[in-house]
Amino acid sequence: MHGQEPLHANPNQEEVTLPLLSNPHLKQLILERNQLYAYSKSSGPDTIELPFFDDFSRDLGWPQGNLWADSSVYVNFGFGINPPSVGCATFDGLDKYGDAYNSTNVGASGLCDMLTSKPIDLLDDANSIPYVTNDSLFLVFYYQRKGRGDKPETNDSLSLQFFNVNTQTWQYVWSAVGNTSGDTVFNKVRVSIDNAVYRQKGFKFRFSSYGSQNGMLDIWNIDYVYLNRFLPPDYDVVRDYAFSNEGFSLFNSYSAIPWTHYDALSSSQQNALLRSSAVLSVRNNNDGAPFPLSVSGVVRDRNGVQSQLFGGGGTNSIVVPLNSSVTPPSSFSASSYFNDAAAFDQTYFDVVYSLGQTSGGVPDDFSVNDTLYQRQHFYDYYSYDDGSAELAYGINGVGAKLAYRFDLLASDTLRAINMYFVQSGASVASQQFRLAVWAGNSNGPQGNPVYEKFNQTPVYVDSVNKYKTYSVDPLYLTSGTWYFGFIQNNAVLLNLGLDVNTPSDPSRKYFNTSGVWTQSQLPGMWMIRPVFSQESLYTTIQESLDPGAISVYPNPATDRLNITYRDNLTNFQGLEVFDATGRTVYYSDQPLQSIEISDLSQGVYSIVIRNRETARQHHSRFVVGPN
């Protein structure tokens, strides 16, 4: 694709989805944890011995430095549709920093992402025994056009090259071009390495994509890259079972619920919110005979106390057909798994799914994709999304309205509405809208808004914050159905983040461009989260009973603020920065050593850390000075 064409739209173009022009996930990782350098630096031996294998099942953001020599592709769980194993490497028009390769020329196209292996020894095996002519060396991989992103067109391509050690040159050995629709499945490719010029110590291979250089466009997904010596006649024998999706929230609809709301419910009410079974997909990547497999799940609280969710002990044994995916039996027991008597106003639980062998099973060659980890959040907000945006969503029309349905489990005071805006096209940071809350029922919003806040503007997530916290005047809402959203001032798409990894629920999403509320039929869930608390999100914080628990420098600061902690951070719960009005401008659940503040306006700010066990708040103040 070249230019900003909608990926999806309803017949009248009232609502559309667009590709992103930057990668907010990578930018957030760089800001918070500087992960780019941790994962992209070379590590391990200079030359790799066979087998070479990567299924991108670690959601790192960038390729692993012990296998790959560059870091421009995006390793993620969101863009691939039914991959051979969870996760894939996505090729697009963005560099390793999440920025467009060319942001000045809208029609720019050419070489985009590359994924280059580290040098591999194809001369001798790990025991220094030379490979012979009869040894069958193959590179096997899977690719997918488009996935959940933008489709590559017929003038876009993905190619594979081998490195000739003798001539120090790259030579093309395989390529694929885009098409009009994209793929819903991953295509398997097997390339023989029988040419003696490649069977050298220092052999390398690389994938390259060609397409638009303007953003998250012309998507190719690569997965399950495997280079090894295979014995005839079973050239492709790989003994591996894998999870092929990351699983979803254990709740029927929500991805997060305020802890105080959930904790106030009876056990039967809590259980009614849970799914009856896990949403999992297990794939058999073997080319040999299938064998019985056990699938189990457990829940661990924040102290590591574990309870069985389903399966265990081989009781959940299944047989998955060859090169197929199935949904395993995973019915939950009828009891609540979320109990935390020591929680203050928020907590979390880790859900762990595991694949195992029943007696007599053939060993699994790749255990890395046999375990899934999912965190079930209980903070102070409701949400449907998984926290990652794959696309941008917008509605056309002056005065266009967007309303998102949430069924509140308890009466409480609305303190803020969190929204996730993304870059897609020209900046809309100056476009004003009104926050709005409507009463309603399952048929949509009813009447005029019960609350509005004027003169709001989008804030992009790739600045300091992920979600932008829009504070509201305290608004007491009873339990039941309410709608949260915005009313546009102008006919400009505001580019709300859209999570297309989470299945769409049209009954929750309404828009209004002509005086009539209509359910959105486009894919995904909007990234809007209403925030509730019986207390103000920010109150005057009295001096810590233990002065010096945290300190910050430099002070005043302009670009980056460094943070030091005196105490043990075992019970660290969260770090939050407030401006002088009490508005949250930064949040992290990690004890960061420094934070980027270059996007903050000049003024006085408070930084707060909370202790999970005692709920005590320790704070310090700092000043943002002129640049």
C-alpha positions in Angstrom: 0.0 0.0 0.0 1.2 3.5 -0.7 -0.8 6.2 1.0 -3.4 6.2 3.7 -6.2 4.0 2.4 -8.7 2.5 4.9 -8.2 -1.1 5.7 -11.9 -1.5 6.7 -14.9 0.8 6.3 -18.6 0.5 6.5 -20.5 1.2 3.2 -20.9 4.9 3.7 -17.3 5.5 5.0 -18.8 6.7 8.3 -16.2 4.7 10.2 -12.9 3.4 9.0 -9.8 1.7 10.2 -6.3 2.8 9.1 -2.8 1.4 9.5 -0.4 2.9 12.1 2.4 5.2 11.0 4.6 4.4 14.0 4.9 1.5 16.5 3.7 2.6 20.0 4.7 -0.7 21.6 8.4 -0.4 20.5 8.5 3.3 21.5 7.0 2.4 24.9 9.6 -0.3 25.5 12.4 2.0 24.6 11.1 4.7 26.9 10.4 2.5 29.9 13.0 -0.2 29.8 15.5 0.5 27.0 14.8 -3.0 25.8 16.1 -2.3 22.3 19.7 -2.6 23.4 19.1 -5.5 25.7 17.6 -7.7 22.9 19.2 -6.5 19.7 22.9 -6.7 20.9 24.7 -9.7 19.7 25.1 -12.5 22.3 26.2 -16.1 22.4 28.8 -17.7 20.1 30.0 -16.0 16.9 29.0 -18.9 14.8 25.8 -21.0 15.4 25.8 -24.8 15.2 22.7 -26.6 13.8 19.9 -26.8 14.5 18.9 -23.2 14.0 15.3 -22.5 15.3 13.2 -19.5 16.2 9.4 -19.4 16.4 9.3 -15.9 17.9 7.2 -17.2 20.9 8.9 -14.7 23.2 7.1 -11.4 22.9 10.3 -9.3 23.1 9.6 -6.5 20.5 12.8 -7.3 18.7 14.5 -10.5 17.5 16.8 -12.4 19.9 20.4 -11.2 19.6 21.8 -14.8 20.0 20.2 -15.8 16.7 19.8 -12.7 14.6 22.2 -10.0 13.5 19.7 -7.1 13.0 16.6 -5.9 14.8 14.3 -4.0 12.4 11.4 -6.5 12.4 8.7 -6.4 15.0 8.4 -9.6 17.2 4.8 -9.7 18.5 1.7 -11.7 19.3 -0.8 -9.5 17.5 -0.4 -9.5 13.7 -0.3 -13.2 12.8 -3.5 -15.1 12.2 -3.2 -18.7 13.5 0.6 -19.0 13.3 2.3 -22.4 13.7 3.2 -21.2 17.2 2.3 -18.2 19.2 4.1 -15.0 18.0 5.7 -14.0 14.7 8.1 -11.6 13.2 6.3 -8.8 11.3 7.9 -7.0 8.4 6.6 -3.5 7.7 7.7 0.1 6.8 8.9 1.0 10.3 12.5 0.8 11.6 13.7 -0.7 14.9 12.7 2.4 16.7 9.1 2.2 15.5 9.5 5.1 13.1 8.8 5.2 9.3 11.8 4.6 7.1 10.6 7.7 5.1 8.2 10.1 6.8 8.6 13.0 4.2 7.6 11.3 1.0 4.1 9.8 1.2 4.7 7.6 -1.9 8.1 6.4 -0.8 8.7 2.6 -1.4 11.6 0.3 -1.5 13.6 -1.9 0.8 12.1 -2.0 4.3 12.7 -4.5 7.1 15.4 -7.2 7.0 16.0 -10.2 9.2 19.5 -11.6 9.0 20.8 -14.7 10.8 24.0 -14.8 12.6 26.7 -16.8 10.9 26.0 -20.6 10.9 28.3 -23.5 10.5 27.2 -25.6 7.5 30.6 -27.2 7.1 30.8 -29.3 10.3 28.3 -30.4 12.8 28.5 -29.8 16.6 30.8 -32.8 16.9 33.2 -31.4 14.2 32.1 -34.1 11.8 31.9 -32.6 8.2 28.6 -32.6 6.5 28.6 -34.7 3.3 26.9 -34.4 0.0 24.2 -36.8 1.0 23.3 -34.8 4.1 20.0 -33.1 3.4 20.2 -29.5 4.7 16.9 -27.6 4.5 15.7 -24.2 5.6 12.0 -24.4 6.6 9.8 -21.4 7.4 6.2 -20.1 7.2 5.1 -16.8 5.9 1.8 -14.9 5.8 0.7 -11.9 3.8 -1.2 -9.2 5.7 -2.4 -11.1 8.8 -4.2 -8.6 10.9 -2.5 -5.6 9.3 -2.3 -4.0 5.9 -2.0 -6.2 2.8 1.1 -6.1 0.5 0.1 -5.4 -3.1 1.3 -7.1 -6.2 4.3 -4.7 -6.5 5.4 -5.5 -2.9 7.5 -8.6 -2.1 9.2 -10.7 0.5 12.5 -12.4 -0.5 15.0 -14.9 0.9 18.7 -14.6 0.2 21.7 -16.9 1.0 25.2 -15.6 1.7 28.0 -16.9 -0.4 31.0 -17.0 1.9 33.5 -17.4 -0.9 32.4 -14.3 -2.9 31.0 -12.4 0.1 27.8 -11.7 -1.8 24.1 -12.3 -1.2 22.1 -14.3 -3.8 18.3 -14.6 -4.1 16.9 -18.1 -3.6 13.1 -17.5 -3.0 10.5 -14.7 -3.2 6.8 -14.0 -2.9 4.7 -11.1 -4.0 1.6 -9.5 -2.5 -1.9 -10.0 -3.7 -5.4 -8.4 -3.5 -6.6 -10.1 -0.3 -3.8 -11.3 1.9 -3.6 -14.7 3.6 -5.6 -16.2 6.4 -3.2 -19.1 6.8 0.6 -19.4 7.0 2.3 -20.8 3.9 5.0 -23.4 4.4 8.3 -23.1 2.4 11.2 -25.5 2.3 14.4 -24.5 0.6 17.2 -27.1 0.0 20.7 -26.0 0.8 22.5 -28.4 -1.6 24.9 -26.0 -3.3 28.5 -26.4 -2.0 29.1 -22.7 -2.1 26.6 -22.3 0.8 27.9 -25.3 2.8 30.6 -23.3 4.6 31.3 -22.0 8.0 29.9 -18.5 8.2 26.8 -19.2 6.0 24.0 -16.7 6.6 20.5 -16.2 5.3 18.2 -13.1 5.4 14.6 -12.1 4.7 13.9 -8.7 3.1 10.6 -7.0 2.5 9.9 -4.4 -0.2 7.0 -2.0 0.0 5.8 1.3 1.4 8.3 3.0 3.7 5.7 5.2 5.4 4.4 3.1 8.3 3.0 -0.1 9.4 2.1 -1.0 5.8 2.5 -3.9 3.4 2.7 -6.5 6.2 4.5 -9.8 5.9 4.6 -12.2 8.9 7.4 -14.9 9.3 7.2 -17.7 11.7 8.8 -21.0 12.7 12.2 -20.6 11.0 14.1 -23.9 11.2 17.4 -24.9 9.6 18.7 -28.4 10.1 20.0 -31.6 8.6 17.0 -33.9 7.7 17.2 -37.6 7.0 15.3 -39.0 4.0 12.5 -39.9 3.4 11.1 -37.8 6.2 12.8 -34.5 5.3 10.6 -32.3 7.4 10.2 -34.2 10.6 9.9 -31.8 13.4 8.7 -33.1 16.8 6.8 -30.1 18.3 3.5 -29.2 19.7 2.8 -25.5 20.3 0.3 -23.0 21.5 -0.7 -21.0 18.5 -2.4 -18.1 20.2 -1.7 -16.3 23.4 -5.1 -16.9 25.1 -7.5 -14.3 26.3 -8.8 -12.9 29.6 -10.5 -15.4 31.8 -13.5 -13.1 31.9 -16.4 -13.5 29.5 -16.0 -10.0 28.1 -13.6 -7.8 30.2 -9.8 -7.9 30.1 -9.6 -5.9 33.4 -12.1 -5.1 36.2 -11.5 -2.7 39.2 -10.5 -4.9 42.1 -12.8 -3.1 44.5 -15.8 -3.9 42.3 -14.9 -7.5 41.8 -14.0 -8.1 45.4 -17.4 -6.8 46.6 -19.3 -9.5 44.6 -20.4 -12.8 46.0 -18.6 -16.0 44.9 -21.5 -16.9 42.6 -21.5 -13.5 41.0 -17.7 -13.6 40.5 -18.0 -17.1 38.9 -20.7 -15.8 36.6 -18.1 -13.4 35.1 -15.6 -16.2 34.2 -15.4 -18.0 31.0 -16.4 -21.7 31.2 -13.1 -22.7 29.5 -9.9 -21.3 28.3 -9.6 -19.9 24.7 -6.6 -21.8 23.5 -5.4 -23.3 20.3 -2.8 -26.2 20.2 -1.0 -27.0 17.0 0.7 -30.2 16.0 3.8 -29.2 13.9 5.0 -32.8 13.7 5.3 -34.7 10.5 5.5 -37.9 12.4 2.7 -39.8 14.1 0.7 -37.9 16.7 0.9 -38.9 20.3 -1.3 -38.2 23.3 -0.9 -34.7 24.8 -1.9 -33.2 28.1 -3.0 -29.6 28.5 -3.3 -27.9 31.8 -3.7 -24.5 33.4 -3.0 -22.9 36.8 -3.6 -19.6 38.4 -1.0 -18.0 40.7 -1.6 -15.0 42.9 1.1 -12.3 43.3 2.7 -14.3 46.2 3.0 -17.4 44.0 0.2 -19.4 45.6 -1.1 -21.7 42.9 -4.5 -23.3 42.2 -5.4 -25.7 39.4 -7.5 -24.2 36.7 -8.1 -27.3 34.6 -6.3 -30.5 33.5 -3.1 -31.6 35.2 -1.6 -35.1 35.7 -2.3 -36.1 32.1 -6.1 -36.1 32.7 -6.7 -33.7 29.9 -5.1 -35.9 27.2 -5.9 -35.1 23.6 -4.6 -36.2 20.1 -4.0 -33.3 17.7 -4.0 -34.3 14.0 -0.9 -33.7 12.0 -0.2 -30.1 10.9 -3.5 -29.0 12.5 -4.8 -26.9 15.3 -7.5 -27.9 17.8 -9.1 -26.3 20.8 -8.2 -28.5 23.8 -10.8 -29.5 26.4 -10.2 -26.9 29.1 -13.3 -26.5 31.2 -12.8 -24.7 34.5 -14.0 -25.9 37.8 -16.9 -23.9 39.3 -15.0 -21.9 41.8 -13.4 -18.5 42.0 -9.6 -18.4 41.4 -9.1 -14.7 42.3 -8.7 -14.3 46.0 -6.4 -11.7 47.6 -7.2 -10.8 51.2 -4.2 -8.5 51.4 -5.0 -6.4 48.3 -5.6 -2.7 48.8 -7.3 -1.3 45.7 -5.5 -3.3 42.9 -3.8 -6.7 42.4 -3.1 -9.2 39.7 -2.9 -13.0 39.0 -0.8 -14.9 36.6 -2.4 -17.6 34.5 -0.1 -20.3 33.2 -1.0 -22.8 30.5 1.3 -25.9 29.8 1.6 -28.7 27.3 2.9 -32.0 28.6 3.4 -35.6 27.5 1.4 -38.6 28.5 3.3 -41.9 29.1 5.0 -43.2 26.0 5.0 -39.9 24.2 7.8 -38.8 21.8 9.9 -36.0 23.3 9.0 -32.4 22.2 12.0 -30.8 20.4 11.1 -27.2 21.2 9.8 -26.6 24.7 9.8 -22.8 24.5 6.3 -22.7 22.9 4.9 -25.2 25.4 4.0 -22.7 28.1 1.9 -19.5 27.9 1.8 -16.8 30.5 -1.0 -14.3 30.9 -1.5 -11.7 33.5 -5.1 -11.0 34.7 -5.2 -7.4 35.9 -7.4 -5.9 38.6 -6.6 -2.2 38.8 -9.0 0.8 39.0 -10.5 0.6 35.4 -12.6 -1.6 33.1 -11.2 -2.6 29.8 -11.9 -5.0 26.9 -8.6 -4.5 25.0 -5.2 -6.3 25.6 -3.2 -3.1 25.7 -1.8 -3.2 22.2 -3.1 -1.3 19.1 -2.7 -3.0 15.7 -4.8 -0.4 13.8 -6.3 3.1 14.1 -10.1 3.7 14.2 -12.0 6.8 13.3 -15.5 8.2 12.5 -16.3 10.9 10.0 -18.5 13.9 10.5 -18.9 17.1 12.4 -20.3 16.2 15.8 -19.8 12.5 15.3 -20.2 10.5 18.5 -18.6 7.4 19.8 -20.0 5.5 22.8 -18.5 2.4 24.4 -20.7 0.2 26.7 -19.5 -0.9 30.1 -21.7 -2.8 32.6 -20.6 -1.6 36.0 -20.5 -4.2 38.7 -20.7 -1.7 41.6 -21.7 1.9 42.2 -18.7 4.1 42.3 -17.3 7.5 41.3 -15.9 8.0 37.8 -12.6 9.8 38.1 -11.1 9.6 34.6 -11.4 8.1 31.1 -8.2 6.6 29.7 -7.9 6.7 25.9 -5.2 5.4 23.6 -4.7 7.5 20.5 -2.2 6.4 17.7 -0.5 8.1 14.8 -2.0 7.4 11.4 -1.5 10.2 8.9 -1.1 13.9 9.8 -1.1 14.8 13.5 -4.6 15.5 14.9 -3.2 16.6 18.3 -4.9 20.0 17.9 -8.3 18.6 17.1 -10.8 19.2 20.0 -13.4 16.8 21.2 -15.7 16.5 24.2 -15.5 13.6 26.7 -19.0 12.2 27.2 -20.9 9.8 29.4 -24.3 8.5 28.5 -26.9 6.5 30.4 -28.2 3.6 28.4 -29.2 -0.1 28.1 -28.2 -3.0 25.9 -29.8 -1.3 23.0 -27.5 1.7 23.1 -27.0 5.1 24.7 -30.2 6.9 25.7 -30.8 10.7 25.5 -28.3 13.4 26.0 -25.0 12.9 27.8 -25.2 13.0 31.6 -21.7 14.5 31.6 -19.5 16.3 29.1 -16.0 17.8 29.4 -15.0 20.2 26.6 -11.8 21.2 24.8 -10.0 17.9 25.0 -7.4 16.9 22.4 -5.7 13.6 21.4 -2.4 12.8 23.0 -0.3 10.2 21.1 0.8 7.1 23.1 4.4 7.3 21.8 5.1 10.3 24.0 5.6 9.6 27.7 2.3 7.9 28.3 0.7 4.8 26.8 -2.9 5.7 27.7 -3.8 9.3 28.1 -5.6 9.9 31.3 -8.5 12.4 30.9 -9.6 13.4 34.4 -13.3 14.3 34.9 -15.2 16.0 37.6 -16.2 13.4 40.2 -19.3 11.6 38.8 -21.1 9.1 40.9 -22.5 6.2 38.7 -24.8 3.4 39.9 -24.1 -0.2 38.9 -25.5 -1.1 35.6 -25.0 0.0 31.9 -23.2 3.2 31.0 -21.5 4.4 27.9 -18.2 6.3 27.7 -16.7 8.0 24.7 -16.4 11.3 22.9 -18.1 13.8 20.6 -16.0 15.3 17.8 -15.9 19.0 17.1 -14.8 18.5 13.4 -15.0 16.0 10.6 -11.5 14.7 11.3 -10.5 11.1 12.2 -9.1 11.1 15.7 -7.3 7.7 15.3 -8.4 5.9 18.4 -6.3 2.8 19.1 -8.0 -0.4 17.9 -7.1 -3.8 19.3 -7.9 -6.3 16.6 -6.3 -9.2 18.5 -9.4 -9.3 20.7 -12.6 -10.5 18.9 -15.1 -7.7 18.3 -18.3 -7.4 20.3 -20.6 -5.1 18.3 -23.1 -4.9 21.2 -20.5 -2.8 23.1 -19.5 -0.4 20.3 -21.8 2.4 19.1 -21.3 5.4 16.8 -23.6 8.2 15.7 -23.0 10.4 12.6 -26.6 11.3 11.6 -28.6 11.4 14.8 -29.1 7.6 15.1 -26.9 5.3 17.2 -25.5 2.4 15.2 -23.5 -0.7 16.3 -20.0 -0.7 14.8 -19.4 -3.8 12.6 -15.7 -3.2 12.1 -13.2 -5.6 13.7 -11.5 -5.3 17.1 -12.2 -3.5 20.3 -11.7 0.2 21.1 -9.0 1.3 23.5 -11.0 3.2 26.1 -11.0 2.5 29.8 -13.2 4.2 32.4 -11.4 4.7 35.8 -13.2 4.5 39.1 -12.3 5.2 42.7 -14.0 6.2 46.0 -11.1 8.6 46.5 -9.6 11.2 44.3 -6.9 9.9 41.9 -4.6 12.4 43.5 -4.9 13.9 47.0 -2.5 16.0 48.9 0.2 13.6 49.9 1.6 14.1 53.4 5.2 13.7 53.8 6.4 10.1 53.9 6.8 8.6 57.4 10.2 7.4 56.1 11.8 10.4 54.4 14.2 9.5 51.6 12.5 6.4 50.4 12.9 7.7 46.9 14.9 10.6 45.5 15.0 12.1 42.0 17.6 14.0 40.0 18.4 16.3 38.3 15.9 18.8 39.8 15.0 20.9 37.9 15.0 18.4 34.9 14.3 18.8 31.2 14.6 15.6 29.3 15.0 12.6 31.7 14.4 12.2 35.4 16.5 9.6 37.3 15.0 7.8 40.3 16.7 6.1 43.2 15.1 3.8 45.7 16.5 3.2 49.1 14.2 0.3 50.2 13.7 -3.3 49.0 11.3 -3.2 46.0 9.8 -6.6 46.6 6.4 -5.2 47.3 6.6 -2.4 44.7 3.1 -1.8 43.2 3.3 1.2 41.0 5.0 4.4 40.0 2.9 7.5 39.1 3.6 11.1 38.2 1.0 13.8 38.8 0.9 17.4 37.5 -0.1 20.4 39.7 -3.8 19.8 38.9 -3.7 16.2 40.1 -3.8 14.7 36.6 -1.9 11.5 36.0 0.8 12.1 33.3 2.8 9.0 33.7 2.3 5.5 35.1 4.4 2.3 35.2 4.0 -1.0 37.1 7.8 -1.4 36.9 10.3 0.3 39.4 12.0 2.3 36.6 15.4 3.8 37.2 14.6 6.8 34.9 11.7 8.2 32.9 11.5 10.4 29.8 9.9 13.8 30.7 10.7 15.8 27.6 7.0 16.0 26.6 5.9 17.4 30.0 5.2 21.1 30.2 7.2 23.3 32.6 5.9 23.2 36.2 5.9 21.3 39.4 5.2 17.6 39.5 4.8 14.9 42.2 6.2 11.3 41.7 4.6 8.6 43.9 5.4 5.0 44.5 3.1 2.6 46.3 3.8 -0.4 48.4 1.6 -3.4 47.6 1.5 -4.7 51.2 1.0 -1.6 53.2 -0.6 0.7 50.6 1.7 3.5 51.8 2.6 6.2 49.4 6.1 7.6 49.2 6.6 10.6 47.2 9.0 13.3 46.0 8.5 16.4 43.9 10.4 17.7 41.0 10.3 20.7 38.6 10.4 20.5 34.8 12.3 23.5 33.6 12.7 25.1 30.1 14.5 23.1 27.4 
